[in-house]
Amino acid sequence: MATAGVSLVSPGCDSRPPHGTAASGPSRTVSVGAFKLGRPDLVLLITGGTNGQLEMCNCAGPMAGGATKRSGLFKSYRAAFPNAFTLDSGDAAILDSIDADKNDFIFQAFQRMGYDALTIGDQELYLGYERLKKRLEPGTTEYLSSTVTTAEGLEKLPLTPLVVRKFDGVKLAVVSDLRKDWIMGFPDGRKKQFEFGPIEPLARKVGELKSQGYTVVAVCHGNNDALEKTAADLKPDLLVRGNTAKTEEQLLDVGGIPAVKVGSFEYVGVVALKLGGDGRIKQIEYRPEVVDDRWPADDRLMEIYQAYAHAAMRRALDAERKTGLDYKPSNYCGGCHTAQYANWLKTRHSGAYNTLVVKNRTGDPNCIMCHTSGFGTEKGFYTFEKTPAMANVNCQNCHRFNFDEHQKAGFDFKKYKANKNVCTSCHTPITDPKFEEQFETKLPKVRCPKWPR
């Protein structure tokens, strides 16, 4: 059986861009509290068990959690400590089949936050080979999987068995441990898409790295018993317990090895290390940081969330249809509704795509979603060259029914009358902050004349 490539990887100079280069995050940072141990040689920012969470609703007031504030925390720590390393211990994916497409946005968010490593846990593997392959786009984030690789006969996924970094006088290596018998409840055949290697080659690799002066962090994606096995078999310098939705307030001790347990979207576990010249830990300090309003929000992460929210709203609006709307351009409707079409031509909706042209955002899918009709659907907007008639906000963006339904006797137009819920799928608190208070004055500017006329 293959060893997931562990013995083939030799750490070298880190040629990756500086932390935050690909995802610079919010322009503002806030001060970060000093550590009791003094200036650390290495700072680890650890998350896990976020389970598909992107943003908090804040319906009952400001709530802890959310990718936007987590990104602000990351950037603030990176500004204070250039030797910071961001690591997720897995279970970032959502398993809800109804909302499975949310994973596209989740993995986008991790890339944009500039994570150094995202551990592939059991929830990521549960997606299955094809769905996981769709999400693992190449980028600055490395997908860590030391004991699991793609089964023989399938195209290899972009998984790395070892993540290494070199800072000023510090060498860091991160590995993961997930074993076949630690995974429960997989559908028939799902495990067969992946190959689980033996632990011995990884243990030898960890020993080699430690002898070369690397500080070795091992992510165990299992329960507390599994954590003890990882400690005994790999003997890393630091253990990270994944596969949990709970964050422990204190540093743990597992077989004489310090361990942290970080889970849920509300926390980032921060570990500060003072190291000896041999890479061994001399001093360690741990604090769980709450992801609250202290941290500046990253508007680019909010863009991802809004894009997800737009797509989810459209799925909800069109839930009765299995294939979505059969989109038609506004001039098609104008063949009968002449007064309504003439009115539409005077509105900003009819020139919505040109706004993207002026702002040079025609290549941004987050923007195209609301400035065209049916983007991402079979009958909707694709590119301006191929589907120019589907550019702009057309009739069906607001009146969400098909032409053949409209033709049927007894069609209830009022059932599909445009309303605020439709409007706010695009006019969100981020894209149009004053929309709610201005709704009554804005609506007449786009409302169609009454039919017939």
N, C-alpha and C positions, 0 to 999 in steps of 0.2 A: 504493500500500500504506500502511496506517495505521502510525503511529510509536509504537504502544503507549501513546499518550496523553502522551508526555513533554512536548511543547510546551504542553500545556494546564495543567500543574501549576505553580503559583507558590507558593513557600514563604511561610508566614506564621507567626503566633505558634503555639506548640505548646500545644494545648488538652488534650493527653493527660494522664492522671494521672501523678503522680510515679513514678519507677522503683520497682518492687516493690509498688505499691499493690494491684494486682489479684492479685499472687502474692507475699505477704510472706515466704513461705519459712520456714525454721527459725527458732525463737525465739532461738537462740544464734548469735553470730558469733565469729570469731577474728581476731586481729590480722593485718594485711597489711604486708608489708615495704615500706619507703620506697623511692622511686626516686632514683637518683643525680642526676638532673636537678632534683631538688627537687619542690615541689608542682606537679603537672601541671595544665594547663588542661583537658585532656580525656583520659579513659581509655577505651580500646576493649577489650572482652572478646570474643574471636573464637573460634568453633568451626566445624567443618565435617567432612564425610565420616564422620558417626557411623553411617550405614548401618543404621538400625533398632535400634540398641542402646539399651536402657533401663536395665538394671542388670547388675552383674557377679555371677557365681555365687559367687565367693570360696571355691570348693571346695578350693583349695590354700593357703588363707590370704587375708588382705586383698589385693584386686587393685585396680589403678588403673582409674578410669572409673566411669560410672554417673550417671544423672540426679540421684539424691538428693544425691550429694556435689557435683556441678556446681552445683546450686542453692545449696548452702551456700557454695561459692566465690563465686558471684555476689552473694549477700547480704552476705558479708564485705567484698567489694570496694566494693559500693554504700554500706555503712556508712562505709568509710574515704574514699571518693571519690564524693560525690553526682553528680559530672559523669561517671559511667560509662555507657557505651552498650554493649548486648549485641547481637551480630550473629552469625548463622550463615550460612556461605557455600554451603549447599545439600547435597544428598545425605543428608538426614536420613531419608528414606523407605526402607523395606525393599521389595525387589522379589520376594521369595519368594512365589510364588502360593499356596503351602500355608499360609503365615502372614500373608496379606495384611491380615487384620483387625487385625494388630498396629499398623498405621499409625493407626488410630483413637486408640490409646493414646499413640503417639508424638507426634502433633500436640497432644493434650491436655497432655502433659508440657511441650512448648515453651511453650504458653500459660501453664501454671502457673508455670513458671520466670520468666515475665515478660520473655521476649526482646523487644527492641525491633524487631528485623527478622529474618525467616527468608527467605533467598534461595531462590527457586524454581530448582532445578538440573535437570539432565537426568534424574535419578532420580525427581524429583517429576513431571516431564512424562511420564516413561515410564509412570506409573500410568494415564495417559489422562484425558480430560476428566471422565468421570462419576465415576471413583474419586477424582480430585483434588478435584472439587467437593464430594464427601461429606465430605472431611477439612478443608477450609479454612473452619472456623467463625469468625465474627467474634469479635474479642476485642481484647486489648491488643497482641498481636503483629501486626505488619504483614507481609504477604507480598510481598516485593520482586521485581519483574520488570520491568526497564526496556526490554528489547528484545523480549520475548515477551508476547503477549496471546492472548485467545481468538479462534479463527477466526470469521469472519463467519457469522452465522446461528445461533450458539450463545449461550446466556445467558452474560453476562460473569462471570468468576470474580472474587473479591475480591482482585485483584492491584493493587499500587501501583507506579508507575514510579519513584517518588522518595520517600525517607524523610528528613524534615528534623527537627532538634531545635535548640532554643535553650537554652543554659545561660548562666550568668552571664558575659557578655562573650564567649561563644563561639557560633558558628553552624555546625552540622554538616549536611552533606547526603551521603546514601549512594545510589549507583546500582549497577546490575548489568549485566553484558555476557555474553550467551549467544547465539551465532549458530548458524544452522541447520546449517552445514557442520561445526560442532564436535560435533554429536551423531551417534553411531554406533550401529548395531544396533537401531534402533527397529522394532517390528512394522509391517507394512503398514498404512498409513492413520493411524497414531498421530500423525505429524508434522502431518497435514492438520487435526487438531483445534486446532492452534495457529498463530498468525501471527507471523512473525519480521520485525521492522521494520528499516529501514536504520540504520546507526550515526550518520549525519551529524546528524540532529536531536538525538540524545543528546549528541553532541560539542558542539553549539552550546549546549545547556542547561548542560552542565558549565562552559563558558566564562562564561556569564551568572552562574552561581552563584559562581564564583571572583571575578568582578568585583564582586559584592555582598558580599564578605567571608566567604563560606562556605568552610570546610575540606571538601573533597570527597574521599570515599572511594569507590573503584570496586572491586566484586567481579567478578573475571573467572572465569567457570565454564568453564574449558578447561585445556589443557595449557600448558607453558612457552612454546611458540610463540604460543599465543593470548594469553598474558599480555603478550608483547611488542607484539602488535597493539593490545590495550587501552591500553597505556601510550602508544603512538604516536598512536592515534586520539582518546583522551579527555583525556590529559594531566591526570590527577587529582593530588591531593596525596599520596595513599597508595593502594597497590594491595593487594588481598587475593586470593590464589590459591585458588580453590575446586577442586572436582573432583579431590580428592586424598585419600589415606588416610595421608599422611605429614606429619609436622610438622618443619619446619626449625628448628634450634636458634638460628640467627642471622638477623638482618635481611638481606633481599636488596636488590639494586639492579638495577632494570630500566629501562634508558634514562635513568638519572639520577633515577628516582622510587623512593622506598623501598617495599619490598613485603614482605609476610609470607605464609608458607605454613603453614597449620594444617589438619591432618587427623587423623582417628581420634578415638575416644571417650575417649582417655586424657589429652588435653591441652585446655587453654584458652590461646590466645595472648593475652597482655596487652600492649597498646601504650600507652605514656604519651607525650603530646605537649605541648610548649611551643609556643605559637602567637604570631605577630605580630598586630598590630591588623588586618591585611589578611586574616587567616585562613591565611596560609602557615606551614608548619612551620619553626620555628627550631631546635628540639631534639626528638629522638625516642629513645625507649628501648623495647626489646622484650624480653620474657621469656616463655618457654613454661612455664605452671604445670601441674604434674602433678595430676590429679584423684585425690588419694589420701586417706587417713584423717585428714589434717590438717583437712579441711573438715567442718563439722557436717552430718550427714545431714538432709534435709528429709523428715519423715514423710509429708507430703502427696504427695510424688513416689513414695514407697514404696507408698502406697495405690493409685496408678495402676498401678504395676508389679504389685502383688498382684492387682488386678482383671484385668490381662492374664493373669497366671499362672493364675488361676482359670479363665478362659475357655479358655486353651490346654490346661489339664488336662482340662477337660470334652470338648474336641474329641478329645483323645487317648483318653480313656476310651470315647468313643462313636464311635471311628474306623470301626468296621465298619458303622455305620448312615449312610445318606446324608441322612436327614431328622431324625436325633436321636431321643431317647426320646419315646414317647407317654405323657406324664406323667399319672398318676392321683393323686388325693388319698389320704391314709392310710386314711380310712374306707372307701374302695373295697376296699383290701386286707383291711381288718378284717372284711369280710363273711364271709370264710373263716378268716382268721387272728385269731380273737377275742382269744386270750391275748396275742398279739404287739401287737395294736392297743391293748389295755388297758395294756400295759407302756409303749408309746410315749407315751400320754397323760400318763404320770407323768414323762417325761423333759423336759429343757430344750429338746430339739429341737422338741417340740410347741408351745412358746411362743416360738420364735426370732423370729418377726415382732414380737411384743409388745416385745421388747428394743429394736427400732428405734423403736417408738412412744414408749417411755419416754425414749430418747435423742434424739428428734426427728430421726431420720435416715431416715425412710421415703421421702424423695425422693432419696436418694443411691444411684445404681446400683452403686457399688462395694460398698455394704453389702447391698443387696437381693440381690446375686448369691449370697450364702451364707446368707441368712436366709429364703429362699423356695425353691420348686422350679421349676427350668427357666426361670428369668428369661432373657429374650432368645430363647426358642425358641417355636415356633408353639403348642405345647400347654402351655406353662408359665405361670408367674405374669406378669400384666400390671400390674394395679393391685388393691388390696384390694377396691375396689368391684366390679370386673368378675370377678375370679378369687379370691375369698376362700379357696376350698378349696385353692388352691395356695400360700397363705402357709405359713410355717414349713418346717422341714426334714422332708420326708415320706420315705416308705419308699424311693422310687426315688433319692433323693439318695445313699443308701448302697448299695442293691441295684439296680445299674444294668442292669435288663432290662425288657422289655415284658410286658404281661399275656398277649398271644397266644403269646409264647415260653414263658412259664411253663406254659401249658395243654398244650403239646405233650408227647407221650409221650417219656420218656427225658430230660426236661429235667435238666441238671446244675446244681443249685442251688449247689454248692460253687464252680463256675467263677465265679460272680458274688457270692461271699461278700464282705461288707464287710471292708476291710482298711485298714491304715495309709495306704497310698497314696491311697485315697479320702478318708480323714479329713484328711490334710495338704493337700488342695487348698483347704481353708478354714482349718484350724487351722495357720496358717503361723507362722514365727518372729516375725512382726510382730504378727499378730492374737492369737496364743496362745503367748507365748515359752517357757513351760515344758511345752508339750504333749508333746514327745518324752520327757522324763523322767517325765511323769505319765500316759503313754498306758495302761499296764497297770492303773492305778487308775481312770482315767476310762472305759475301755471297758466295764466291767461296768455302769456307770450308764445306758448306752444300748443295750446288747446285747439282742437279742430272746430270749425263751424258746425253747428247742428245739422244733422241730415234729416230730410233732404233739403238741399238749397242749391 
